[in-house]
Amino acid sequence: MANVTFILFPKFQMLAYVLASETLRVANKCAGREVFRWQTRSATNLPVQASNGALIAPDTVDWQGGPDADLILLCAGYDPLDHLTARVRAFASRARRSHSVIGGVDTGTVILAELGLLDGAKAVLHYEAEAAFRERWPEIEIMDQIYCLDRRRLTAAGGTATGDAVLAWIARDVDRELASHTANGIVHGEARRSETPQRNPNTADPVLLMMHQLMVENVSEPVSIKDICGRLGVSEKQLRGRCVATYSQTPSAYYQERRLEVGHHFITNSQLSITEIAQTSGFESLSSFSRAIRIHYGASPKQIRKRTSKP
C-alpha cells in the first residue's frame, strides 16, 4: 500500500490536483485492488479555494506525528509563501527525515525552496514563476521541462504535466507496468518524458533551442547576441537567418519578448516597484521598459498592475 498526501495552498491549480488524484484512482482500478490511498490537507486547515473558485475541504486537520506518506505533494498557485504556516513547516521538517518523496506542483516548488528542501536537487516549476525563482534562489538548478523526479524530490510545472509526474513516480517507486496500464486508463497514451519542454518551441532546431535557454537564463543581465552566437558556435548572420525563418523575429526581438514576459509576470504577481521590475527584466531605464511594455501589451505597467490587482 502506498500513501499519498496532498497539501493544498490557496489558489492551487484545480487541474493539477484532479489529474494527480485521478491518476491514483485509475491506478487502483487498473490494479484491481487498493494500491494507493491518499488524503488531502489544507495549509490553512480550512476549506481551500482553488484558482477556479472551487472549494476543497481537508480530509484531516491533524498534523501531529510523522508523515505516513510515500509521496507528499505541495500544490500551490499565486503568492505561495503567503500561507506557509508553522504546521506546514513542522510537517515538512518531519517528512525530510522520513522515507517520503516530497514534491511541489506549479509554485509548490517555491515552497520547497523556502523550506530548504531543494538543496542539491534539480527542480521544475511553472515557467511564469521561473524568473522570480532564479532571482531568489540562483543556486538551485531549474530545468526547462515539464517535471523532474530527482531522488526524493518530485517537482512539476502543473497542469497536465502533473499526471506525467505522478505516472513517473509510480513507474519508478511502485510498479512500472501499472504505470503503463494507468496511462492507458486515463487515455493518456504514452506518458511524456520529463525533459519535454513546458512550452512548444515550434522548432526542433538545436541551435534555436539553446538560444532560447541562454536568453531565459540571462534576463536580468542580458548578454549580447554576439556573445550568444559565440556560445552557440554560429555567426550572427546564421543565427539571424534561422531565427527569422522560424519565429519571424530577429534574435534581439525574440530576446526582448522573453524579457518582457518576465516583466509582465512581475507586474502582475509581485509587489516590486516598476523601477525594480525594469531592472530585473534587463532594461537600463524605466522609460524604455514602460515604452516596450506599452507597445507589446497595449497598456502601461501601472495600468496592467491596476487591472490585475487583487480586489
Disulfide bonds with the S-S distance in Angstrom:
none
